[in-house]
Amino acid sequence: MIVLTSDMLEAHILPRGATLAGLWMKGIRHSLTLGFEQAASFEACPIYAGALVGPVANRVADGRVQIGSRCYRMPANEGTTCLHSGDHGFHALEWNVSRQSARSVTLQLELPHMANGLPGRRVIAARYDLLPGATLALTITASSDRDTVMNVAHHPYWCLDGHRDVSRHRLQIDAESYLPVTGAGLPTGQITPVAGTSYDFRTPRSVPVDRSLDANLCLSRAATAAPRRAASLTGSNGLTLGIETTEPGLQVYNGSGLPDAAPKALQRQKIGPFAGIALEPQGWPDAPNHPEFPRISLTAGAHYSQETLYRFTNN
């Protein structure tokens, strides 16, 4: 376990999955992210808690990815769908620590050509930094020696107030539209205004726990050079998480399918349905099969980069 500390935050990082295993803020006794008491439980309970998922996050229909004139197939692990790059995606791999200090760690991963069904020898780095002012920064970079695709997401479940579900949290998201999904959780291809839907968080409102939320909200039509405001989440204890990101999408999942029979959680936590909410900056899901979506192509020799800031304030 890698432990990073600043004057306001303490982050625990596991090399497996480059996972944020827990995050504590000064004056608050529980972790702000869901996690497990034993490191092995992150593997035993595959809910992607705190992990990086990739090389292609979210769902890809039939695992089908067209690159140039060739069609590649990613491994199906949810019926005929590929979710989070299959059972051997980033979340399931051991990353190497390449640099570490008291407040920062960089982890690196190399994927051989055709790993996860995709071309290219790919080198990925993830850097966690504790910044002044109770801020956690996550920077992800990647390169490939062949044309490929890359869409990485960070998958923590947030519970800011320590209650057993997130119904007392208020959520606001800077998105005017979202991607409706099929029964298989795949985008239909429509880009729909959030007005009048369960995904309208343009003004803060409570997180619903009477239905499942699991869809991409459209922050923009392309990634940006610098992080900009995406969402804020406030617990009943007055603690607010502000998320800024370079990514064009934010997957919102209210934890409706989290298992009751999960391994022992971190102190003062119990994992179960709606115990945490995942707010995952990323590219739009199933982009390889929707030409109208922002591209997730990574050309040979080019560089992929994304940055997300998690800023905490206590009102």
HELIX and SHEET records of a PDB file:
HELIX    1   1 SER A   41  ALA A   44  1                                   4    
HELIX    2   2 ALA A   61  GLY A   63  5                                   3    
HELIX    3   3 PHE A   90  ALA A   92  5                                   3    
HELIX    4   4 ALA A  115  GLY A  117  5                                   3    
HELIX    5   5 ALA A  287  ASN A  289  5                                   3    
SHEET    1   A 3 ILE A   2  THR A   5  0                                        
SHEET    2   A 3 LEU A   9  LEU A  14 -1                                        
SHEET    3   A 3 THR A  19  MET A  25 -1                                        
SHEET    1   B 2 ALA A  51  VAL A  53  0                                        
SHEET    2   B 2 ALA A 153  HIS A 155 -1                                        
SHEET    1   C 2 ARG A  59  VAL A  60  0                                        
SHEET    2   C 2 CYS A  82  LEU A  83 -1                                        
SHEET    1   D 2 ARG A  64  ILE A  67  0                                        
SHEET    2   D 2 ARG A  70  ARG A  73 -1                                        
SHEET    1   E 9 ASN A  96  GLN A 100  0                                        
SHEET    2   E 9 SER A 104  LEU A 111 -1                                        
SHEET    3   E 9 ARG A 122  LEU A 131 -1                                        
SHEET    4   E 9 THR A 135  SER A 144 -1                                        
SHEET    5   E 9 HIS A 303  ASN A 314 -1                                        
SHEET    6   E 9 LEU A 239  THR A 245 -1                                        
SHEET    7   E 9 ARG A 228  THR A 234 -1                                        
SHEET    8   E 9 ARG A 170  ILE A 173 -1                                        
SHEET    9   E 9 ARG A 205  SER A 206 -1                                        
SHEET    1   F 2 THR A 148  VAL A 149  0                                        
SHEET    2   F 2 SER A 297  LEU A 298 -1                                        
SHEET    1   G 6 TYR A 157  TRP A 158  0                                        
SHEET    2   G 6 ILE A 277  GLN A 282 -1                                        
SHEET    3   G 6 GLY A 249  TYR A 253 -1                                        
SHEET    4   G 6 ASP A 214  CYS A 218 -1                                        
SHEET    5   G 6 SER A 177  LEU A 179 -1                                        
SHEET    6   G 6 THR A 192  PRO A 193 -1                                        
END                                                                             
